[in-house]
Amino acid sequence: MKFKSTLSIFLTVLLVPLLTFADERSDAEVSCEATDQKLVYECMISIVGKKSRDPVIDAEFTVGAEMPSMPGAHNVRPVAAVPLDVAGKYRIQIDLEMMGEWVLLIDLTEPKRDRIVKKLHFSEKSVTEIEKAQ
């Protein structure tokens, strides 16, 4: 009987964190800077667990952009993220059609499917997050 309860406790301690991470949605922290090319921005993206804030390692995703003020008129073809040497950090280069408010659509395929939406304002010199768009 003691063996069963010890085994039960061991499995609970071992499996609960794994199941929690598997069920956890993802979140992203995005910072973008203008490049020397007009309307081209270099973005660093950190993918983390929404609750745990732990880095999501080996994520695979694309980032597209839409201009919410003109639905269907201005859409940017998704680009694949490139992993960096730091866990959970990725890079993209995005080429926008004009400055203004854009919604970044971060579509994860690995480690599991998820979509993260970030609303940003792109200007000639800076990029700022407008609000939490989820």
C-alpha positions in Angstrom: 0.0 0.0 0.0 2.8 2.4 0.8 4.4 1.7 -2.6 1.2 2.6 -4.4 0.9 6.0 -2.6 4.6 6.7 -3.1 4.2 5.9 -6.8 1.1 8.0 -7.0 2.8 11.0 -5.5 5.8 10.5 -7.7 3.7 10.4 -10.9 1.7 13.4 -9.8 4.8 15.5 -9.2 6.3 14.3 -12.5 3.3 14.5 -14.8 1.3 17.5 -13.6 3.9 20.1 -14.7 4.2 18.4 -18.1 0.4 18.3 -18.6 0.1 21.9 -17.5 2.7 23.1 -20.0 1.1 21.1 -22.8 -2.3 22.7 -22.1 -0.9 26.2 -21.7 -1.5 28.8 -24.4 1.4 30.9 -25.7 2.0 34.6 -25.5 4.6 36.8 -27.2 6.6 39.9 -26.4 7.4 41.8 -29.6 9.9 44.6 -30.2 10.5 46.0 -33.6 12.9 48.6 -35.0 13.0 50.4 -38.3 15.8 49.3 -40.7 17.6 51.4 -43.3 15.0 50.4 -45.8 11.8 52.3 -45.9 8.9 50.3 -44.3 11.1 47.4 -43.4 11.2 46.5 -39.7 13.4 44.0 -37.8 11.4 42.4 -35.0 12.5 40.3 -32.0 9.9 38.0 -30.7 9.9 36.1 -27.4 7.5 33.2 -27.2 6.5 32.3 -23.6 3.8 30.4 -21.8 0.9 32.6 -21.1 0.7 31.7 -17.4 4.1 30.4 -16.6 6.0 33.0 -18.7 8.6 30.2 -19.4 10.3 30.4 -22.8 8.8 28.2 -25.5 11.8 26.3 -27.0 11.9 25.1 -30.6 8.7 27.0 -31.6 8.0 27.1 -35.3 5.8 30.0 -36.5 5.1 32.6 -39.1 4.2 36.2 -38.7 1.8 38.0 -41.0 0.3 41.5 -40.7 -3.0 43.1 -41.4 -4.1 46.7 -41.2 -7.3 46.7 -39.1 -8.5 50.1 -40.4 -8.6 48.7 -44.0 -9.6 45.0 -43.8 -8.6 43.0 -46.8 -6.9 46.0 -48.4 -3.5 45.7 -46.7 -2.2 42.3 -45.8 1.4 41.2 -45.5 2.4 37.7 -46.6 3.5 35.7 -43.5 7.3 35.3 -43.0 8.9 32.4 -41.1 10.6 33.2 -37.8 14.3 32.5 -37.3 15.3 31.1 -33.9 18.1 32.9 -32.0 20.7 31.4 -29.7 18.6 32.4 -26.6 15.8 30.1 -25.5 12.4 31.3 -26.7 13.8 34.2 -28.8 13.1 34.6 -32.5 13.7 37.1 -35.3 11.7 38.2 -38.3 12.0 40.9 -40.9 8.7 42.3 -42.0 8.0 44.6 -45.0 4.9 46.7 -44.5 2.9 48.6 -47.2 2.5 51.8 -45.1 3.0 53.2 -41.7 0.3 53.1 -39.1 -1.6 50.6 -37.0 -1.0 47.0 -37.9 -2.0 43.7 -36.3 0.7 41.1 -36.2 -0.7 37.5 -36.6 1.8 35.1 -35.0 0.7 31.6 -36.1 2.5 28.8 -34.2 2.7 25.3 -35.6 5.1 23.8 -33.1 5.2 22.8 -30.3 1.4 23.1 -30.8 -0.9 25.1 -32.9 -1.8 28.6 -31.5 -2.3 32.1 -32.7 -1.1 35.2 -30.9 -2.4 38.6 -32.0 -0.4 41.8 -31.3 -1.5 45.3 -32.2 1.3 47.7 -32.9 1.7 51.2 -34.3 4.6 51.5 -36.8 6.1 54.9 -37.5 9.2 56.0 -39.3 11.3 56.0 -36.2 9.6 53.8 -33.6 7.1 50.9 -33.0 4.8 50.9 -30.0 2.3 48.3 -28.8 -1.2 49.8 -28.8 -3.0 47.3 -26.5 -3.3 43.7 -25.6 -5.2 42.3 -28.6 -6.5 39.0 -27.4 
